[in-house]
């Protein structure tokens, strides 16, 4: 039998390796930003076009590379971070595998320009599909600039799996947030399609959070701080009243590296137990510092899933630290620079009692007593008060007969009519009843129908919203006082994308500023108190995978609004509401399924019931 095992060519091996390292443009952004941080850069620029499909460029002012190092950096398993296997268990750098640049170069057009501080000229390298096209001397600034163009140009099938530009851009933004938050001491700039999205100066951790998520984020934060012989915990958690229905601002950092840890996330939820509503999620920005020897960050290609030696101890420390901070945040003084100081109590009046007002009463004053005193007014003299009884002459009972009796009779008749009509309505509506505050049961000719009230209402609302989005004639109710809602820059970008569809269902927008949106009108079925929740849910859903075509946007918007505004399990419905929901459901085009393809009702025939008694 002939030999069938053979070595793969380098370019094929690199493309296979790229499948692990480069899953989407955001993966390239992560690797390049981490390389810039390892190069001791103090200023990093990220430039992106078309969701990273056309261009991803990272420019840093780090230590740069010599011409030999620049060429060698694109070889497989070439790295300056480790020298022996034992170094893997004591890592303090980001990229240590030496696969990133080789994998990226195998599936894209790459250009690198780099220069060290002690060199007068630098190096310019061009690589296409893993093959070096040119390497020449060039005049470039100190540091490194790396451009990645036309990602997956030589793997069309892989490129077809990429999502829309908007979705890929959101993933890139998520990676940028993770790196920028982990390193507040580094200055970051982020440019998308020619416009500057983020300009983050070097600062402390709290100000970095505020710069990314908006000024309103500052008032939400509660500091946490605990240092033990196992771990040092620092960072911020958000106050319980700002918990959201969507998983939003939740960040764990271990030794300045973003990580995902469901186990530690459970510890945070345990600390918030009883303080937030069921189904809501708290926000947090938590930094953990542990001995590098006690953490393994090499168990997953993306290096976001890690393994701690003593997770149980970390769990206990984290939970108790957050509980301690939550117990203190109400008494911790905070500086509010926007508060009107004129409304504050001056220091001179602190701890002083208010003076008791003095009241002088003339105990001998009698308005009906004759007096010659000029101080008494004539209106209070006995002469002017004489005959006061005559004021009521002619106002006998029969003079009130028409007005008073009419008023009393009308009142009695109105009350009687109201209660009688209500009683008639209650007596006539007997075709439905609510079971366990979850189901509506009604009868039909062949038996009865059991309807899931939440799913049924979702179907009714979904078809209504979809119709409004199609004909663009949503009914809006104007707000007496416009709402001003605060959002981060990324959330504002999403709102701008879906603004047209939101207007079609009845939302009316005013000014849209850097971190706030003015809402002047809302759909008829949206309460003013629910607007913030609805907007947050919409943004959360659109941050997930969604196609850029208008139908998919409209469909997702209708589904999100229907899910958010529908009646929930546990809500009590009166008889009229139950009957109205039943009629509306069976007037829908697709009454059997909810917008999420779940059954809305079941039928139980008379034969089914009879069989139970056999």
C-alpha positions in Angstrom: 0.0 0.0 0.0 1.3 3.4 -1.0 2.1 6.0 1.7 -0.8 8.4 2.1 0.4 10.7 4.9 2.3 13.8 3.8 3.1 17.2 5.1 0.9 20.1 4.2 2.4 23.1 2.4 3.0 26.1 4.6 0.4 28.3 3.0 -2.3 25.6 3.6 -1.2 25.1 7.2 -1.3 28.8 7.8 -4.9 29.0 6.4 -6.0 26.2 8.7 -4.3 28.0 11.7 -6.1 31.1 10.6 -9.4 29.4 11.2 -8.6 29.2 14.9 -7.1 32.7 15.2 -9.1 34.8 12.8 -12.9 34.1 13.1 -14.0 37.5 11.9 -12.5 41.0 11.6 -12.9 41.6 15.3 -10.3 38.8 15.9 -7.8 40.7 13.8 -8.4 43.9 15.8 -7.9 42.0 19.1 -4.6 40.5 18.0 -3.2 43.8 16.5 -4.2 45.9 19.5 -2.6 43.3 21.9 0.6 43.4 19.9 0.7 47.2 20.1 0.2 47.0 23.9 3.0 44.4 24.2 5.2 46.8 22.2 4.9 49.3 25.2 2.9 51.8 23.1 1.4 54.9 24.9 -0.8 55.9 22.0 -2.7 53.5 19.7 -4.9 54.3 16.7 -7.4 51.9 15.2 -8.7 52.6 11.7 -11.6 50.5 10.2 -13.5 50.6 6.9 -16.6 48.6 5.9 -16.8 46.6 9.1 -13.1 45.6 8.8 -13.7 43.7 5.5 -11.9 46.4 3.5 -9.3 47.7 6.0 -8.1 47.2 9.5 -5.2 49.4 10.5 -3.5 49.7 13.9 -0.8 52.4 14.4 1.2 52.6 17.6 4.2 54.5 18.9 5.8 51.5 20.6 9.4 50.2 20.4 9.1 49.1 16.8 11.0 46.2 15.1 14.3 45.9 13.2 14.2 44.7 9.6 15.0 41.1 10.6 12.4 41.0 13.3 9.8 42.5 11.0 10.4 39.7 8.5 10.5 37.0 11.1 7.3 38.1 12.8 5.3 36.6 9.9 6.7 33.1 10.4 4.7 30.5 12.3 5.3 30.2 16.0 7.7 33.2 16.0 7.4 35.3 19.1 9.5 37.4 21.5 7.2 36.7 24.5 8.3 33.2 25.5 11.5 31.1 25.1 10.7 27.8 26.9 7.5 25.9 27.8 7.8 26.9 31.4 7.2 30.6 30.4 3.6 29.7 29.5 2.8 29.4 33.3 4.1 32.8 34.1 2.7 35.1 31.4 2.5 38.9 31.7 2.1 39.7 28.0 -0.9 39.4 25.5 0.2 37.6 22.3 2.5 34.8 23.1 1.7 32.0 20.6 3.4 33.6 17.5 0.5 32.6 15.2 -1.4 35.8 14.8 0.6 37.6 12.1 1.3 34.4 10.1 -2.4 33.5 10.2 -3.6 37.0 9.3 -1.1 37.3 6.4 -2.3 33.9 5.0 -5.8 35.2 4.3 -5.3 38.9 3.6 -3.2 41.7 2.0 -0.9 42.9 4.7 1.4 45.9 4.9 3.7 46.6 7.8 5.8 49.8 8.4 8.0 49.8 11.5 11.0 51.5 13.0 12.9 51.3 16.2 14.0 54.5 18.1 17.7 54.0 17.4 17.2 53.5 13.7 17.2 56.4 11.2 15.0 54.5 8.6 12.5 51.7 9.0 11.1 48.7 7.1 8.2 48.4 4.7 6.9 44.9 4.0 4.0 43.8 1.7 2.5 40.3 2.0 -0.4 38.8 0.0 -1.8 35.4 0.9 1.2 34.5 3.0 3.7 35.3 0.2 6.1 38.2 0.7 5.8 40.6 -2.3 8.4 43.1 -1.2 10.6 44.3 1.7 12.3 47.6 1.4 13.8 50.4 3.4 11.4 53.3 4.1 11.2 56.6 6.1 8.5 55.9 8.7 7.8 57.2 12.2 8.9 55.3 15.4 6.6 52.4 16.2 4.6 50.1 14.0 1.8 50.5 11.5 0.1 47.4 10.3 -2.6 47.4 7.6 -4.8 44.4 6.9 -6.8 44.7 3.6 -9.4 42.5 1.9 -9.8 39.9 4.7 -10.5 36.4 3.4 -9.8 37.5 -0.2 -8.5 34.0 -1.0 -11.2 32.1 0.9 -14.5 33.2 -0.7 -16.5 30.6 1.2 -15.2 32.0 4.5 -15.9 35.6 3.5 -19.5 34.7 2.7 -20.0 33.7 6.3 -19.3 37.2 7.5 -22.3 39.2 8.6 -23.3 42.7 7.5 -20.9 45.6 7.9 -22.9 46.9 10.8 -22.8 43.6 12.7 -19.1 43.2 12.1 -18.4 46.8 13.2 -20.3 46.1 16.5 -18.0 43.1 17.2 -15.0 45.3 16.5 -16.3 47.9 18.9 -16.8 45.3 21.6 -13.2 44.2 21.2 -12.0 47.8 21.3 -14.0 48.4 24.5 -12.4 45.4 26.2 -8.8 46.4 25.3 -9.4 50.1 26.1 -11.0 49.4 29.5 -8.2 47.0 30.4 -5.5 49.7 29.7 -6.8 53.1 30.8 -3.2 54.4 31.0 -2.9 54.2 27.2 -4.4 56.8 24.8 -6.7 55.3 22.2 -8.2 56.7 19.0 -10.9 54.8 16.9 -11.8 55.9 13.4 -14.6 54.2 11.4 -15.1 55.0 7.7 -13.2 58.2 8.0 -14.9 59.6 11.1 -13.5 59.6 14.6 -15.7 57.5 16.9 -13.6 57.4 20.1 -10.9 59.7 21.4 -9.8 58.3 24.8 -7.1 60.2 26.6 -4.9 58.3 29.1 -6.7 58.4 32.4 -7.9 56.5 35.4 -10.3 53.5 35.2 -13.4 55.4 36.2 -12.9 58.2 33.7 -12.2 55.7 31.0 -15.6 54.0 31.7 -17.3 57.4 31.5 -15.5 58.3 28.3 -16.7 55.1 26.6 -20.2 54.8 28.0 -21.2 58.5 28.5 -21.4 61.0 31.3 -24.5 59.4 32.8 -22.4 56.3 33.6 -20.6 58.1 36.4 -23.6 58.3 38.7 -24.3 54.6 38.3 -20.9 53.4 39.5 -20.1 52.0 43.0 -16.4 51.3 43.7 -15.3 48.0 45.0 -11.9 47.3 46.5 -10.5 44.3 48.4 -6.9 42.9 48.7 -6.1 39.5 50.0 -3.2 37.1 49.8 -5.0 35.3 46.9 -6.5 38.1 44.8 -6.7 41.8 44.6 -10.2 43.0 43.5 -10.9 46.5 42.3 -13.2 48.2 39.8 -16.8 49.3 39.9 -20.3 47.8 40.0 -23.5 49.6 38.9 -26.2 50.5 41.4 -29.1 48.0 41.6 -31.6 50.4 40.2 -29.7 50.6 36.9 -29.9 46.9 36.2 -31.1 46.2 32.6 -33.2 43.4 31.1 -30.3 42.8 28.6 -26.8 41.7 29.3 -24.9 44.9 28.6 -22.0 46.4 30.5 -20.4 43.3 32.1 -16.6 43.1 32.1 -14.2 40.9 33.9 -10.4 41.6 33.7 -7.8 39.2 35.0 -4.3 40.7 35.0 -5.3 43.4 32.5 -6.8 40.8 30.2 -10.5 40.6 29.4 -12.0 37.2 30.3 -15.3 35.4 30.3 -16.2 33.5 33.5 -19.7 32.2 34.0 -18.7 30.9 37.4 -17.6 34.4 38.7 -20.6 36.0 37.0 -22.7 33.8 39.1 -20.9 35.2 42.2 -21.9 38.7 41.1 -25.5 37.7 40.6 -25.5 36.1 44.1 -24.3 39.4 45.6 -27.2 41.3 43.9 -29.8 38.7 44.9 -32.9 40.4 46.3 -31.7 43.9 45.2 -32.6 43.6 41.5 -35.8 42.5 39.7 -36.0 38.9 38.3 -34.9 38.8 34.7 -32.6 41.9 35.0 -28.8 41.9 34.9 -26.4 44.2 36.8 -23.5 46.0 35.1 -20.0 45.7 36.4 -16.3 46.5 35.6 -14.3 44.2 37.8 -10.5 43.8 37.7 -8.8 40.8 39.3 -5.1 40.6 40.0 -3.7 37.2 40.7 -0.3 35.5 40.6 0.3 34.6 36.9 1.3 31.1 38.1 -2.2 30.5 39.4 -4.0 31.2 36.1 -4.0 29.4 32.8 -4.9 31.5 29.9 -3.9 29.0 27.2 -7.0 26.7 27.3 -8.8 28.4 24.4 -7.6 29.9 21.1 -9.3 33.3 21.8 -7.6 33.4 25.3 -10.8 34.8 26.8 -11.7 31.6 28.7 -9.2 31.0 31.6 -8.7 28.6 34.4 -8.0 29.7 38.0 -6.3 27.4 40.4 -8.6 28.2 43.3 -11.9 29.3 41.8 -14.0 28.6 45.0 -12.0 31.1 47.0 -12.2 33.7 44.3 -16.0 33.2 44.2 -16.3 33.7 47.9 -14.1 36.8 48.0 -15.8 38.4 45.0 -19.3 37.9 46.4 -18.5 39.2 49.8 -16.7 42.2 48.4 -19.6 43.3 46.2 -22.1 42.8 49.0 -19.9 45.0 51.3 -19.9 47.7 48.7 -23.6 47.5 48.0 -24.3 47.9 51.7 -22.2 51.1 51.8 -23.0 52.9 48.6 -26.0 54.8 50.0 -23.9 56.5 52.7 -20.9 57.2 50.6 -20.8 60.9 49.8 -20.5 61.8 46.1 -19.6 65.1 44.5 -22.2 66.4 42.1 -20.7 69.3 40.1 -23.9 70.1 38.4 -25.9 70.7 41.6 -27.1 74.2 42.2 -25.1 75.4 45.2 -27.6 78.1 46.0 -30.0 75.4 47.1 -27.5 74.0 49.7 -27.6 75.0 53.3 -24.7 77.5 54.1 -22.0 76.2 56.5 -22.8 79.1 58.9 -26.3 77.7 59.4 -25.3 74.0 59.8 -26.7 72.4 63.0 -28.7 75.6 63.9 -32.3 75.4 64.9 -34.8 77.5 63.0 -36.0 80.5 65.2 -39.6 80.1 66.6 -41.8 82.9 65.2 -43.3 85.2 67.8 -47.1 85.8 67.6 -48.9 88.6 69.4 -52.6 88.0 70.0 -55.0 90.6 71.2 -57.1 88.5 73.6 -59.5 91.3 74.3 -60.5 91.9 70.7 -64.2 91.8 70.0 -65.5 92.9 66.6 -69.0 93.5 67.9 -67.9 95.7 70.8 -68.4 99.5 70.3 -65.2 101.4 70.6 -64.0 104.9 69.9 -60.6 103.8 69.0 -59.5 105.0 65.6 -57.6 101.7 65.1 -60.9 99.7 64.8 -62.3 99.7 61.3 -66.0 100.5 60.9 -66.8 97.2 59.3 -66.3 95.5 62.6 -68.4 97.9 64.7 -71.7 96.8 66.3 -73.6 99.3 64.2 -72.5 97.8 60.9 -73.0 94.2 62.2 -76.5 95.0 63.4 -79.2 93.0 61.6 -76.8 90.3 60.4 -79.7 87.9 60.7 -81.4 89.6 57.8 -78.7 88.3 55.5 -80.4 84.9 55.5 -84.0 86.2 55.0 -85.7 84.7 51.9 -83.3 81.8 51.8 -85.7 79.3 53.3 -85.8 75.6 52.5 -88.3 75.8 49.7 -86.1 78.3 47.9 -83.5 75.5 47.6 -86.1 72.9 46.6 -85.4 73.0 42.9 -81.7 73.2 43.0 -81.0 70.9 46.0 -83.6 68.3 45.2 -82.6 68.2 41.6 -79.0 67.8 42.5 -79.7 65.0 44.9 -82.0 63.1 42.5 -79.5 63.5 39.7 -76.7 62.1 41.8 -78.8 59.1 42.9 -79.9 58.4 39.3 -76.3 58.6 37.9 -74.9 56.3 40.6 -77.7 53.8 40.1 -77.2 53.8 36.3 -73.5 53.2 36.5 -73.7 50.3 38.9 -76.6 48.7 37.1 -74.8 48.9 33.7 -71.6 47.4 35.2 -73.6 44.6 36.7 -75.2 43.9 33.3 -71.8 43.8 31.7 -70.4 41.4 34.3 -73.4 39.1 34.0 -73.0 38.9 30.2 -69.3 38.2 30.0 -69.0 34.6 31.1 -67.3 33.0 28.1 -63.8 33.3 29.3 -61.8 32.9 32.6 -58.2 33.2 33.5 -56.3 30.1 34.8 -53.2 30.5 37.0 -52.7 34.1 35.7 -51.2 32.5 32.6 -53.9 30.9 30.5 -57.2 32.1 29.1 -59.8 29.4 28.8 -62.8 29.8 26.6 -65.4 27.5 25.1 -66.0 26.5 21.5 -68.6 24.2 19.9 -66.4 21.1 20.0 -65.0 21.7 23.5 -62.7 24.4 24.8 -59.6 26.4 24.0 -56.7 27.1 26.3 -54.7 30.2 25.3 -51.3 31.2 26.5 -52.0 34.9 27.2 -48.4 36.2 26.8 -47.8 34.4 23.5 -51.2 35.3 22.1 -50.6 39.0 22.9 -47.2 38.8 21.3 -48.8 37.6 18.1 -51.4 40.3 18.1 -48.8 43.1 18.7 -46.3 41.6 16.2 -48.8 41.7 13.3 -49.9 45.2 14.3 -46.4 46.6 14.4 -45.4 44.8 11.2 -48.4 46.4 9.5 -47.4 49.8 10.7 -43.8 49.3 9.5 -45.1 48.3 6.1 -47.5 51.1 5.5 -45.5 53.6 7.7 -48.6 54.9 9.4 -47.9 54.2 13.1 -50.1 56.1 15.5 -48.2 58.3 18.0 -49.1 60.0 21.2 -47.3 63.3 21.9 -45.6 63.6 25.3 -46.3 66.7 27.4 -42.7 66.8 28.5 -40.1 65.2 26.1 -38.0 62.4 27.5 -34.2 62.7 27.5 -32.6 59.3 27.5 -28.8 58.8 27.7 -26.9 56.2 25.6 -23.3 55.3 24.8 -21.9 56.2 21.4 -22.3 52.7 20.1 -25.9 52.6 21.2 -26.6 55.9 19.5 -25.2 54.5 16.3 -27.6 51.6 16.5 -30.5 54.0 17.2 -29.6 56.0 14.1 -29.7 52.9 12.0 -33.2 51.9 13.1 -34.6 55.4 13.6 -36.6 55.3 10.4 -38.4 52.1 11.4 -39.0 53.4 14.9 -40.6 56.5 13.5 -42.9 54.2 11.3 -44.3 52.5 14.5 -45.0 55.8 16.2 -41.8 57.1 17.9 -41.1 60.8 17.4 -37.5 61.9 17.9 -36.1 65.4 18.8 -32.4 66.2 19.0 -29.9 63.4 19.0 -26.7 64.6 20.8 -23.4 63.0 21.7 -24.8 60.9 24.5 -28.5 61.6 24.7 -31.7 61.3 22.7 -34.8 63.4 23.0 -38.1 61.6 22.5 -41.2 63.7 21.9 -43.8 61.0 21.1 -44.3 57.2 21.5 -46.6 54.6 20.1 -50.1 54.5 21.7 -49.5 51.2 23.4 -46.2 52.2 24.9 -46.4 53.8 28.4 -44.0 56.7 29.1 -42.5 54.7 32.0 -41.6 51.8 29.6 -39.7 53.9 27.0 -36.3 53.4 28.5 -36.8 49.7 28.9 -38.1 49.3 25.3 -35.2 51.2 23.9 -32.6 49.2 25.8 -34.2 46.0 24.7 -34.2 47.1 21.0 -30.6 48.1 21.2 -29.6 44.8 22.8 -31.4 42.8 20.1 -29.9 44.8 17.3 -26.4 44.3 18.8 -26.9 40.6 18.0 -26.9 39.1 14.6 -29.2 40.9 12.2 -29.2 41.3 8.4 -28.9 44.8 7.0 -31.9 44.5 4.6 -35.0 46.5 5.6 -37.3 43.5 6.0 -35.1 41.8 8.5 -34.8 45.0 10.5 -38.6 45.6 10.4 -39.2 42.0 11.5 -36.8 42.1 14.4 -38.1 45.5 15.5 -41.7 44.2 15.5 -40.7 41.0 17.4 -38.8 43.0 20.0 -41.6 45.5 20.6 -44.1 42.6 20.8 -42.0 40.7 23.3 -41.4 43.8 25.4 -44.9 45.2 25.5 -47.0 42.0 25.7 -48.8 41.0 28.9 -46.7 38.7 30.9 -47.4 35.5 32.9 -48.7 36.6 36.3 -50.7 39.6 35.1 -54.4 39.6 36.0 -56.7 40.4 33.1 -60.3 41.5 33.5 -63.2 39.8 31.6 -63.3 42.4 28.9 -59.5 42.2 28.3 -59.7 38.4 28.1 -62.4 38.5 25.6 -60.7 41.2 23.6 -57.4 39.2 23.5 -59.3 36.1 22.3 -61.0 38.0 19.5 -57.8 39.8 18.4 -55.8 36.5 18.4 -58.3 34.7 16.0 -58.4 37.8 13.8 -54.6 37.4 13.1 -53.3 35.9 9.9 -51.3 33.3 11.8 -53.1 32.7 15.1 -51.5 29.3 16.0 -47.9 30.4 16.5 -46.3 33.3 18.4 -43.7 35.5 16.5 -41.0 33.1 17.9 -42.7 30.0 16.5 -44.2 28.7 19.8 -47.8 27.5 20.1 -50.3 30.1 21.3 -53.2 27.8 22.1 -54.4 24.2 22.3 -57.9 22.8 21.9 -59.5 20.2 24.2 -62.5 18.5 22.5 -65.5 17.0 24.3 -64.2 13.6 23.3 -60.9 14.3 25.0 -62.8 15.1 28.2 -65.1 12.1 27.9 -62.1 9.7 27.6 -60.8 11.0 30.9 -64.0 9.6 32.6 -63.7 6.1 31.1 
